[in-house]
Amino acid sequence: MNSRTNISADITMNGEKLEEVTSFKYFGMTLLKDGSSTADVRIRNAISTAAMARLIIM
């Protein structure tokens, strides 16, 4: 289902229906069903903040 238009599509590949998911990884980034990546951005910010804190301590 596309959350922007509320349309569901049955897509098959090699005769098997593809599973609908709420999130997936694309080039290392987690994308949500609605197309946003807010959660991934928060995680990356936390990782970079922790890395910067380690550099300052050293």
BELQUINOR-V197254 format. One record per pair of residues at least 4 apart in sequence whose ideal C-beta (glycine too) atoms are under 6 Angstrom apart, sorted by sequence separation. I is the first residue (numbers start at 1). J is the second residue. D is the distance in whole Angstrom. If there is no record, write none. Layout:
BEGIN
i j d
I J D
I J D
END
This chain:
BEGIN
i j d
32 36 5
37 41 6
2 7 5
12 17 5
13 18 6
25 30 6
26 31 5
31 37 6
1 8 4
11 18 5
23 30 6
29 37 6
23 32 5
30 40 4
22 33 5
29 40 5
3 33 6
3 34 5
END
